[in-house]
Amino acid sequence: MLKEFRSFIMRGNVVDLAVAVIIGAAFSAIVSSLVADIITPLILNPVMKKLQITDLQNLSWNGVLYGKFIAAVINFLVVAFCIFMIVKGMNKAMSLRKKKEEEVPAAAPEPSNEEKLLTEIRDLLKNK
């Protein structure tokens, strides 16, 4: 059972998934900081001041905290846009790599034994 567990853990997909989750968590922290520290002060604070709102998170109506929902939607949109840009960049890089590989001409195939023998016969006839 221990060997099965070890082989399961060491499978490529499980390790890739673990790396993706860790990177996703770190990326989430970056995006949360982007929304809270950059987007909210630059874009939302002027609008919130005009509407006389002090804190978006605590914005509520009859006990419904719709401010948290608005913040979550903004956070989601930023994450989705960042992922879109990353995937777009990766696709561009992969297409450039594929195009470069296609441009490299394939090496000439090694002549068969029959072709080598015919070439030798031709060369011998030429030398007579």
C-alpha positions in Angstrom: 0.0 0.0 0.0 2.8 2.4 0.8 4.4 1.7 -2.6 1.1 2.4 -4.4 0.8 5.6 -2.5 4.3 6.7 -3.4 3.8 5.9 -7.1 0.5 7.8 -7.0 2.2 10.9 -5.4 5.1 10.8 -7.8 2.9 10.7 -10.9 3.5 13.7 -13.1 -0.1 14.9 -13.0 -0.3 15.0 -9.2 3.0 16.9 -8.9 1.9 19.3 -11.7 -1.4 19.9 -9.8 0.4 20.6 -6.6 2.7 23.1 -8.3 -0.3 24.8 -9.9 -2.1 25.1 -6.6 0.9 26.6 -4.9 1.5 29.1 -7.7 -2.2 29.8 -7.8 -2.2 30.7 -4.2 0.8 33.0 -4.6 -0.8 34.6 -7.7 -4.0 35.1 -5.8 -2.1 37.1 -3.2 -0.6 39.3 -5.9 -3.9 39.9 -7.5 -5.6 40.7 -4.2 -2.9 43.2 -3.5 -3.3 44.7 -7.0 -7.1 45.2 -6.4 -6.8 46.4 -2.8 -3.7 48.6 -3.1 -3.8 49.9 -6.7 -7.1 49.6 -8.4 -9.3 50.5 -5.5 -7.3 53.7 -4.6 -6.9 54.8 -8.3 -10.3 54.0 -9.8 -12.8 53.2 -7.1 -11.9 55.7 -4.4 -12.8 58.8 -6.5 -16.2 57.2 -7.3 -16.7 56.1 -3.7 -15.9 59.6 -2.5 -18.5 61.1 -4.8 -21.1 58.6 -3.5 -19.9 59.2 0.1 -18.9 55.6 0.7 -16.0 55.1 3.1 -15.4 51.3 2.8 -16.4 49.2 -0.1 -16.3 45.9 2.0 -18.8 47.2 4.5 -21.2 48.6 2.0 -24.6 47.2 2.8 -28.3 47.6 2.3 -30.7 46.2 4.9 -28.0 43.9 6.2 -27.0 42.6 2.7 -23.2 43.1 2.3 -23.2 43.8 -1.4 -20.0 45.7 -1.1 -18.1 42.5 -0.5 -19.7 41.0 -3.6 -18.7 44.0 -5.7 -15.1 43.6 -4.4 -15.1 39.9 -5.2 -16.4 40.6 -8.7 -13.7 43.1 -9.3 -11.1 40.7 -7.9 -12.4 37.9 -10.2 -12.3 40.2 -13.3 -8.7 41.2 -12.5 -7.7 37.5 -12.0 -9.5 36.4 -15.2 -7.8 39.2 -17.2 -4.3 38.3 -15.8 -4.8 34.6 -16.7 -6.1 35.6 -20.2 -2.9 37.6 -20.8 -0.7 34.8 -19.5 -2.4 32.2 -21.7 -2.3 34.6 -24.7 1.4 35.1 -24.2 2.0 31.4 -23.8 0.1 30.7 -27.0 2.0 33.3 -28.9 5.3 31.8 -27.6 4.3 28.3 -28.6 3.2 29.4 -32.1 6.5 31.2 -32.6 8.4 28.1 -31.4 6.3 25.8 -33.7 6.8 28.2 -36.6 10.6 28.1 -36.0 10.6 24.3 -35.8 8.7 24.1 -39.1 11.2 26.5 -40.8 14.2 24.2 -40.1 14.5 21.9 -43.1 14.5 18.2 -42.3 17.8 16.4 -42.8 18.0 14.3 -45.9 17.2 10.6 -45.2 20.1 8.2 -45.0 20.4 6.3 -48.4 19.3 2.7 -48.3 21.7 -0.1 -48.9 20.3 -0.5 -52.4 21.0 3.1 -53.2 24.5 2.9 -51.8 25.2 -0.1 -54.0 23.8 1.6 -57.1 26.0 4.6 -56.3 29.1 2.4 -56.1 28.2 0.8 -59.4 27.7 4.2 -61.0 31.1 5.4 -59.7 32.8 2.3 -60.9 31.3 2.6 -64.4 32.3 6.3 -64.5 35.9 5.5 -63.7 36.3 2.9 -66.6 
